[in-house]
Each structure stands twice: as C-alpha cells, then as structure tokens.
Amino acid sequence: MVSWSHQGRFCSEAAFASFAGVSPIPASSGLTNRHRLNRSGDRQLNRAMHTITLIRMRLDPSTKTYVARKIIEGKTSRDAQRCLKRVVCREIFKIIERSDRNRLGNVEELAQAA
C-alpha cells in the first residue's frame, strides 16, 4: 500500500509488475527461449509478494493445482513461482485500483451531495 501512493501512478498492471520487480526479463539465447527474474524495483513490495506466493503454494489448493500445471508444462518450480508472483501482482493491482476508484467515487458523491 505504501508503494501505491495515488491512483494513476501506474498506467497498467505491467507497469506495476515492473515496479514490484516481478515482470519477466527475456534471457534467450539461440533457440532457447527463457525468462529470468527482474532484480530491480521495490524490494519490500517484491518480498511481500514472495511471502504471499510461498504461503499460497503451501496452503491454497487452487495455487497447488496452478503450480502443478506449470511444472507439467515443462517449467521448473522456480519458474512456476515466478509465474505465480505475476498472478499475485495482477490480483493486488486489481484490488488496489478498485478500492481507489471506490474511494474517488465516494468523494465525488459527497461533493455532489453538498
């Protein structure tokens, strides 16, 4: 929440993911198509997402299914965790953006009522 500061700071979910350090960086060579972890961005936000990811991988059945599906697709467990971090980032972005819109809508409604 501290990293968010105000609505409109990030124009898209991808910009928020890059800020959080969970956007994949291409690390391809020749015929090999790979992505690696982004080491930049807000490290505290990245650590929070990492903790959320670890807990969800341990306890949430739907997350366990998601990780198992990624491993079956040929990804390593670290790659599956990277993908899951991006999913968590997308969910957090939607929640925060929605709450900002609701708060802004309430302020506008109060102004119109006055």
Buried (B, 14 or more C-beta within 10 A) or exposed (E): EEBBEEEEEBEEBBEBBBBBBBBBEEEEEEEEEEBEBBEEBBEEBBEBBBEBBEEBBEEEEEBEEBBEEBEEEEBEEEBBBBBBBBBBBBEBBEEBBEEBEEEEEEEEEEEEEE
